[in-house]
Amino acid sequence: MVSTNSFNTTKSEEIFTAAQKLMPGGVSSPVRAFKSVGGQPIVFDRVKGAYIWDVDGNQYIDYVGTWGPAICGHTHPEVINALKEALDKGTSFGAPSVQENILAEMVIDAVPSIEMVRFVNSGTEACMSVLRLMRAYTGRDKIIKFEGCYHGHADMFLVKAGSGVATLGLPDSPGVPKTTTNNTLTAPYNDLEAVKALFAQNPGEIAGVILEPVVGNAGFIPPEAGFLEGLRVLTQENGALLVFDEVMTGFRIAYGGAQEKFRVTPDLTTLGKVIGGGLPVGAYGGKAEIMSLVAPAGPMYQAGTLSGNPLAMTAGIKTLELLQKPGTYAYLEQITKQLIDGLLQVAQETGHAVTGGNISGMFGMFFTNQVVHNYEEAKTSDTTKFGRFHRGMLEKGIYLAPSQFEAGFTSLAHTEEDVQKTIAAAKEVLKDLPA
């Protein structure tokens, strides 16, 4: 294993030890605890551009980017300056603001499926709300989701879920009533025949199909050719809604998200992460006919005191403005492909079975000898090896997602020098790992 002589995390260890007495597992979200990769997590002190500094003063190249929102780089000066101006006006209104209108117009202009949008406070809240809306609009109770796709921690979604559930190897969560999950049907991702069979077995009962159009919560898994198109046809044939959970892919793999990239338009879309520029935010939107059911325009109730928070709206507006600059997504594709191609190459050169890829600024790599099409295949990965790889990279100053079952992210702040340093570090780490 790589030398740890210059890698001191004493302060991080002290802070995390104290945190375990204060919060369950010492964290506010499970995957942060490093359970699946071993060792204790580092405690962040500050971030800037493509970099992290921990409380011990160690610097890292960051490929998590606060799990996706930092697409322009951490603390981008234009975002920070806009937030400073907004702070002088107040941190929360609990009332309408012009910033909501501006960001709503930008989202509607960008995302093909969205004619009206409702802002909320997280991706989880967006998915909870869109679930209720699916059922309200169709008058049906059942939904189809895909194994390994994660749509937040609402009861109906915690069936064969991804993200921290996959990372920690948890079964369906205690506290979730069977009467709730009885209405959640699951299918393997990229398997149209399984979806077709579910519709046949439940005629007239399925409200809709929800999925990550590119899976990021079971590792990086792209859709096979025809899969998204097939879902669009199946839902239309069966009077059901198609929902893209673009909390992760929205404004990241293309300005208009996966639906722009793959030219498949769902009925409803959930968003988060990038549209808040790093502040807590979520949104759901779709056809005006469907969204008109949401209170106070219609009878489907959903509310939130901090929804449309002026700071989150401001950061989102400035971030989307930055993403509109020419060459943005070409650069993200170039830098990310250079990174993943280099990582795959050095892994193969050092005798390790790997597979992976990228779309724009989203990437992933599995330690397995087969191409991964779904969560079951993702689970063939050597998670022990990934844990050792993760620790070795951390000690080399590279911060990767602390789970084999999470996608990675680049930003406009990452440079070719960062990528070459990362590939060189990976080569050093991998050559010391048993193949």
N, C-alpha and C positions, 0 to 999 in steps of 0.2 A: 504494500500500500504506500501511497505517497507520504512523504515526511510531514509531520505536524509540528516541527520545531518552531516555525515562525507563525503558527496559527493558534492564537490565544483567544479563547472565548469565555474567560473567567467571569466577566460582568454579565454576559448573556446567561450563563448557567445560574448565577446568583439570582438574577431577576426572574428567570423562568421557574426556579425552585420556589421562590416566594409566590409566584403567580398560581402555582398548583394548589396552594392553600386558600386562594381567593376566588378562583374560577374553575369550573369543571375541566379537568385536564390541563389547566393553566392557560387556556386559550378562549377566544370568543368565536372561533370557527374551527371544526375538528382537524382539517387537513394541515393546519399550521403547526400542529404538535409534533410533526415528523415521525409519527408512529410507524409508518410503513417503510421509512428509510433508515431508521436508527439514529441514535444520538439525540441531543437536545437542539431545539431550534435556535437560530441566532435572533437576537432582539434588535430591531432596526432603531437607528438614531435619526438618520436623514436620508433623503434621496435627491438625486439631481440628474437630469438627462437619462442616460442608460445605466446609471450607477446607484449603488446602495452603500451606505456606511453603517456598520453596526456599532453598538455601544462600546465595543472594545477597540474601535478605530479601524477595523478591517474593511477594505473596499472590495466590492464585487461588481461584476458585470451582470445585470439583471435581465433574466428572460421570463420573468413572471409578470412584471409590470402591473402590480396590484391586481393580478388575474385578468388583465386585458385592457383596462381603461387608459393606461398611460401610453397610448398609441403615438402621441407626439413627443414622448419623453416625459420623465417626471418634472414637475414644477416648471413647466414651460413659461418663460417670462411673460408672454402675452396673456396666458391664462391667469397667471398670478397677478398681473397688473389689473386685469379686469375684475378679479375677485377683490382686490384691495379697494377699488372704487365702489364695488357693490357692498362691501362690509360697512362702509360709512353710512349707507342707507338703511342698514338693518340686516340681521341674520335670518329672520323668519317673519312672514307676514300673516300666514293663515288666511289670506285673502287674495283676490286676483292681482296679477302683476303683468306688465307688458312683456317681461322676459318669457313668460309662458307662451304668449302668442308668437313671439319670434322663433323660439325653439320648435314649437308645434308646426309652424309653417316650413321650417327647414326639414323636419322629419317627414312631413307629408310630401314635400317636393322630392325628397330623396328615395323614399321606400315605396316601391310600386304598389303594394297592397293597401297602403294606409291612406284613407280619405279623412278620417278623424282619429284623434289620439287622446288618451287620458294618461297623465303623469302620475306615478306613484313613487315609492321610496326605495324599491329594490327589485331585482329580477324575480325573487321569490313571490313578492306581492303582485307583480305583473302576471305571473303564471297562475297564481291563485285566482286572480280576478278574471282572467281570460277563460279559465275552466268554468267558472260560474256563468260567464257570458255564453259560452258554447251551449251549455245546458238550457239556459234561458231562451236562447234563440231557436233551438231545435225542439225543445220540449222533451228531450231524451236525456237519460242519465249516464249511459256508459261512454267511456272514452278508450281509445287505443293509444298506448305509448310504447316506446321501444326499449328493450333491455340495455341498460348502461347509459341511457339518456337521463340527465338530471334536470329537473324543472323546479328546483327549490324543495323545501321541506314540508309542503302541504301534505296532509294525510293521503289524499288520492294519488299523489305522485311517488310516494315512498314504497314503490313496488318495483323490484329489480332496477333500482336507481343507480346512477353513477356518482361521480365526484367523491366526496368524503365517505359515502356509503360503500362505494367500491374500494376506495383506498384502505379503509379499515376492515374490509371483509365482513361487514355487518349483514345480518339477515334483515328481512323487512322489520322496521322499527317497532319495538314495544310501544304501546300507547296508541297504536293506529287500529281502530275497530275493523274487524273483518267485514262488517256491514258496509263500511266505506270502500274498502279495497275490492269488494265484490264487483264493483262497477268499473274497475280498472282492468282492461285487457292488455296483454303484452305480446309483442312479437319481436323476433330478432331484427336488428337494423339491417337494411339492404335486402330484406326478404319480402318481396311483393306477394308471393303466393301465401305466406302466412297471414298477411293482412286481408287478402281476398277471402281466406277461409274464415277469419273472425267475422267479417261482414256477413258471410253466408250463414254462420252459426247464430248470429244475433240480428236477424232482419228487423229493420226499423227501430233498433234500440240504441244505436251508436251515434252520439252527438258529434264526435269528431276525432280526428287524428292529430296528435301533437308530437313534434320531434325537433331535435336539433338538426338542422339541415346538413351541417357538418358537425359530427360529434366531437366535443372537446372535453367531456366529463367522463370519458372512459379511455382517455388518451385521444390522439388525433386520428379520426376515422372519417374519410370523405365518402360521399354517396357514390354508388356505382352508376354508370350511365343508364339512364332510364328510370332510376328508382324514384326520384322526386316527381318526375313526370307521371309515373305510374300511380303514385299516391294521389296526385291531382285528379286523375281520371276516376280512380276508385271512389274517392270522396264525393265527387260530383254525381256519379252513378247511383250512390247510395243515400243521397240527400244529407250528407254529413259535411262538417266544416274541416278545412285543412288549416292547421296552425303551425307556423314556424316559430320556434323559440330561438330568436336571434339575439338573445342577451349577450352571447359571446361573439357571434359572427357579424352582428349588425355594425355597419360602418368600419368593420375591420377587414374582412376579406374583399370588400368592395364598398364604395360609398353607399350604395343602395342595399348592401348586405348580400346574403346568399341568394336571395330571390332575384336580385339583379345579375349576380354572377352566373346563375344556372338558368335564368329566364323561366322560372316557375313562380307564379303568383299565388300565394295562399289567400285564405279569407281573412285571417287574423294573424297578427305578429306581436311577439313580445320583444322588448328592448331593454337595455340597461347599460352598465359599464361605460362605454365610450361616450354616450350621450349626456353623461354627467361630468365628463372631464376629470374623473377621479373622486368626485363627491357622490354621496349616496343618492341613487336615482333608479327608477325603472319606468317603463311605459308599456301600454298595450294599445293597439290600434288596428283598424281594418276598414272594411266597407262602411260607409255612412249608415246604410240601412241596419247593419248589425249594431254599430256603436250607438245608435240612437236609442237603444234599449237601456243604456247606462244612465243611472240617476244623475242629475235631476231631469234629464230629457225623457227618461223612461223608467220602468219599474225595477230594473235590476240594480240593487243597492251596492255601492262601494264608495268608500270615503277615506280620507287621511289628512290629519292636521298639517303635516309637513309636506304633503304632496305639492309639487310645483315650487319647491323652495327656491327663493330668488338666487341664492348662491349656486345651487346645483344647476339651475337654468343658465346662469351667466357662464359658468365653466363649460357647460355643454355647447352653448352658442359659439364661444371662442374656439373650442376644440373642433367643431364642425367647420368653422371658417378656415382654420388651418388645414384641414383635410381636403378642402376644395382647391388648394393650390396645385398647379400642373405638376405632374410627375410623382405625386405622393404615393399612389398605389404601385406604380412601376418600381419605385425605389424599395418599397416594402417587399415586393415580390423578389427583387434582385438580391437584397441583403439576406432575406430569409432562406431563399433557395441556396445561396452560397453557404449559409450556415449548415442547413440540414444535409446537403450533399457532402460537405466536408466531414460532418460527424459520421455519416454512414460509411464514408470511404475509410476513415481511420479505424472505425470499428471492424470493418471487414479485413483491413490490413493486419490488424492485431488478433484476428482469428475468432471474432465474435459474430454470432448470427444476429442480424438486425434487420428491421424493416422500418420504413417511415416516409415522411413527405411533408409537403406544406401547401397551403393556399394563401397567397399574399403574406400578411404578417402573423400567420398562425401555423404552428408546426408540431411535429411529434415524432418520437422514435420508440419502437418496442424491441426489447431483447427477446426475439423469437425468430425462428427460421421460416415462418409463413407470413404471407401478406394478410393483414388484419382487415376483415370486412365487418366485424361485429364484436360485441362485448365478449361472447364466448371465446372467440379466437384471441381477443386481447388478453384473456386470462391465461393463455398458454405462455405468456411472457415470463421470463426469469426475474421475478420481483426482488429476489435476494441480490442478484447481480446488479439490478438497477439501484438498490439501496447503497451498495458499496460504491457504485459509479457516482451517485449523487453526493455521497460524503467526500469522495476524492475530488470532485469538481468544486465543492464548497471550499475545501482546503486550498484549492488552486485559485480561489477568487471568482468562481463562477456560480451564480445563484440560479438553479433550475427549480421547477415545481417539485415539491417534496412528495411525489407520487408517480409511479409508472402510469397511473390512470388519469393524468391531467395533461392537457395540451400546453405548449409553450408559446410565448409571444415575443415578437420583436417590436421595435418602435422606430420612428423617424430619427431618433437620436443615436441609434446604434450605427457604428462605422465599420468599414472593412477591417480596420485594425482590431476592433473588438471581436469580430468574427474570427479572424486569424488567431488571436490569442485564445479564444474559446476552443477552436479546433486543435491547437497545439496542446492545450491543457488536457483535452479529451484523449489525445494520443498517449500522453504520459500516464494518465490514470488507467486507460484500458490495457496498456501493455503489462501492467502489474496485476490485472485481474485474470484469474483462471478462465480459459475459454469454455 
